[in-house]
Amino acid sequence: MRITTYTTRIKDNLNVLVKERTFNYKTENSHFDCAEKITKMMSDVFRLHLCAEEFVYLLSLDAKCKVLGIFEVGHGTVNACLLHTREIMIRNVLCGASAFIVIHNHPSGEISVSRDDVNTTKKLYEAGELMGIHLLDHIIIGREYEKETYYSMAEHGLFKE
């Protein structure tokens, strides 16, 4: 499977997608339909479980959970990262996403969810519902993905009404 990362640039006063890199990633299928698969890919390709600062990534998906593009949408400090709903939604619209997943790491290795994590996720969920681009999950990756040190907000029922 080919994984492509993008960035956005301004051209003629419009936001446009610009391809950054493409990776070949060996997987049984190209559908990222569970947190475990996503955690493994993010750790294998981006080494997210080893980063010393917080990074936030966006996976923009089509209706069959195939990745349309991966975006780094935040790079912060050892324990925080600023994230704006607007920036997430711009990227989703530009690549024609019908769904998205947000992933970030906790450099401490601890996967407990903070109040800010929950509040940000709720904002993203509500914005996505308004636009018809559904937030499927927000995953926090800890230090060692082999030991299932990730936390999936969808698996823990955050998105149930």
N, C-alpha and C positions, 0 to 999 in steps of 0.2 A: 504494500500500500504506500502511496506517496502522500506525505504530509507536507503542506505548504504553509509557511508563516508569512504574514503580511504586516505591513504598516500602512498608515494613511498619510497622505501628503495633500497639500493644497495646490491645485493647478487651475488657473483661470478662475480663481475665487470659489472653487468647488473642492470638497473632499473627494479624493480618489484613492483606490486601493493600489498599493505597490507591493509586488512580490519581493520578499526578502530572501528566503531560503526554501529549499525543498529537501526533504529527507525521505529515504526509503525505510520503511518500518515493516518488519515481518510480523504479521498477525494472521490469525485464522480467517478473519473476515474484516471488512472495512467498516463495520458498524460498532460504534462505541455506545453500547446500550446498558452498561453497568459501571458503577464507580470503580470497581476493581480493575477493569480493563483500562479505564482512563488514567487511574493512578499509576499503573504499570507503564503506560506509554509516556506520561509526563515525566516519570522518573528515569526511564530509559533514554528518551530523546533529549530532555531539557535538564536532567539531573536535579530536578526541583527539590528532592528530598535532602540534597546536600548544600543548598544555597545558604549563605550566611546572612542574607537580607530577605525580606518578604518580597515575593514576586506574585503578581496576579496575571493569570492567563484567561483568555476567552476562547472557547471552542464554539464556532458558529456551525450549525448543523442543518442539513436538509430534513425533509419530512421522514426519511428512513434512518435517521441518526448517522448519516455519513458526514464526515468532516468536510466542510466547505473551505474553512480556513482557521488558522490559529493565530491569535494576537496576544502579544504582551501588552497589557493595558495598565500595568502598574509595577513600579519598582520602588520599594520603600527602604525602611531602616530595619534594624534587628527585630522590632516588634510592632511595626505599623506600616501601612501603605495607604495612600490616598486613592480613592476610586470614585469615579463619577458615572452615574447612570447614563447620562447623555453620551459619553464616549463609548460605552458598551453598545448602546442602541444604534449609534451611527455606524459602527462596524458591522453589526448584524444586518442593517438595511443595505449597506453597500454590497454585501456579498449575497444578498437574497436569502438569508437564513429564515427558517420557520421555527427553529428552536435554538437554544444555546445552553452552555454549561460554563460555570465560572469555577476556576481552580486557583487556590493559592496555598502557599506553604507557610508553616510556622517554623522558623529557624531553631527554636528551642527544642524541637522534636515533639513537643506536646500537642495533641490534637484537640484539646478542649475548645469549645466554641465561645467566643466573647460576645458581649452584648452588641458591639459594633458589627461583628460578623452577621448576627441575626438581623439587625436593623438594615444593613446594606442589602442583604439577601431579600428582605421583604420589599424594599424599594425596587430592586431589579425585577422581582416577580410581578409586582403591580404594573410597572412600566411595560414589561413584556406582554402581560395580559391585555393592556390597553392597545398595544400595537399588533397583537396577533403573533408575537414571536415569543414562544413559551420557554421560560426558565425551567429546565429539567432537573438541575442539581447545582449545588455549590459544594465543592469538595475541598477539604483541608488536608494537606499532605504533611505528615510528620517526617521523622528522620529515616526510618527504614521501612520501605514499602513491602519488603518480603514478609514482615511480621504484621501486615495489615494495619499499619499505623496511618490510617486515613480516616476521615470522618465525612460521611455523606449526609448532607442535610435531608435529601430526599429519602434515603433509607431510614432515617430517624424520624420521619413523619412531619417535617417542617412544612411541606407543601399541601398537606391535607387540610381541607376546610373544616 
